[in-house]
Amino acid sequence: MSELDALLMENFFPDTTDVRVRKGSANHVTGIGAQVESLMPYNKSDGTQTLFAAAGTAFYNVTTAGSVGAAVVSGTSDARWNHINFTNSGGTSYLCCFSGTDSPQYWDGSTWDEITDSGSPSITGVTTTTLINACVFKRRMFMVATSSLKIWYLPIDSVGGAAKAWDLSGICSEGGFAMACMTWTRDSGSGIDDRIAVITSEGQVVVAEGTDPSSSSTWNVVGVWKVGEPIGRRCMIKYGGEVLIICVDGVLPLSAIVAGGREAEQMALTDKISQAMTTAAMAYSGNYGWQLQFYPIGNQLFLNVPVAEGGNQEQYVMNTITGSWGRFKKLAANCWTVLNQEMYFGGNGKVVKFGATDVFADDSTNIDAELAQAYSDFGTKGRLKKWKAMRPNMLINYTIDILIGMNVDYSDVPLQGPLSITPQVAGLWDGAKWDTGLWGGDVALSNNWQTVTAIGTAGSPRLKVTSQADVRLESSDHLFEFGGVIA
């Protein structure tokens, strides 16, 4: 491995200038009484944003922090819903929610409506309880039905009406059923380069272009490509002008799939963490909760990995600037979303806000973070070394517990027992000297030498932190002496 990589990076995030302990989280809405498995933001055309949560057999308005209010929708079969926002030709903005079990639920800014083949709006021509997710393409709503290779679409600028089928049965040679669809905007905008992509349960990706699937003169299937089987119904996400797909091969950009098919897995965003991704896909792909979420302000792309449903999840998090990854733990997230540029996740009976600027704990609980750098021969390959001390150069704003050590010759030995390092503390008003004391909340340098004892030819510096602080690792210095060359 490159010496710039890490063997282990848990609850650390590789920022552009340093490696930081991840941000904390705080309860946003509590008392929901069931697992929150879907978060659905409503973005009205006047700029108003509302957040709804599906938990148990009901929907709740969770926009405002505090205790949850009464359910706004009740009597649903479960809480596993997919959603899109769509504005019809009359200018009404809808939040359109689909589960594949119940009839769709629409919110128009004032009223929730159950969408059947009657009422206003209504959808005819398809059994509405089979519709499980949707996307918007060329001013039409395209909808995926359970256990079918038919993609249903509505009239232009409409959230209801007579649905027609775009049948992929004669196109997908490996059978199966459609999992999800998404608009692919190759020019990062909305125009003549727009295409629609559908992925099936067998990993076939169909890409088409045009305006109306009912006519060969206005619709063209560009091609069909093969990738690994997709994971979960939330397996596709728009990411700038790209579409990302979660499959057993990793997180793949659609452009790479079109360029190289399944051989494009080396172009997966998860190539750097391919071993962890493969292991997770093999072990947990059947669990509910796989999802990609882009967090623009944090320059982070989250891949939610449900180790166990309803309480044990981890997140593989990519720096969208550098492409580097870290792994977050102890964020028990069933689902994620962004509202008003803030990041939220659904947990057990609550909605939690993640990543606030001044939050460095999980609801007042310490964050445990551990880092193991890639092995290095420290410039002398094959020569014996005796490490004596290590100095992590860190910026921190509060007292933390930190443990350091050195693994040698490709061993993997966990660190045991905390070692406290006390940084410079912030100055108090009317107590600290002007231009000398550090303002409260600022970070200060902590660079104390600590003893380590290790003998080997290659070493992997390791560091463990327990804190409720802003902790940033800038670099590390090492003191060792040379021995002979191992014959």
Buried (B, 14 or more C-beta within 10 A) or exposed (E): EEEEBBBBBBBBBBBEEBBBBBBBBBBBBBEBBBBBBBBBBBBBEEEEEBBBBBBBBBBBBBBEEEEBEEBBBEEBEBBBBBBBBBBBEEEBBBBBBBBBBBBBBBBBBEEBBBBBBEEEBBBEEBBBBBBBBBBBBBBBBBBBBBEBBBBBBBBBBBBBBEBBBBEBEEBBEEEBBBBBBBBBBBEEEEEEEBBBBBBBBBBBBBBBBBBBBEEEEEBEBBEBBBBBBBBBBBBBBBBEEBBBBBBBBBBBBBBBBBEBBBEBBEBBBBBBBBEBBBEBBEEBBEBBBBBBBBBEEBBBBBBBBBBEBBEBBBBBBBBBEEEBBBBBBBBBBBBBBBBEEBBBBBBBBBBBBBBEEEBBBBEEEBBBBBBBBBBBBBEEEEBBBBBBBBBBBBBBBBBBBBBBBBBBEEEEEEBEEEBEBEBBBBBEEEEBEEEEBBEEEEBBEBBBEBEBEBBBBBBBBBBBBBBBBBBBBEEBEBEBEEEEEEE
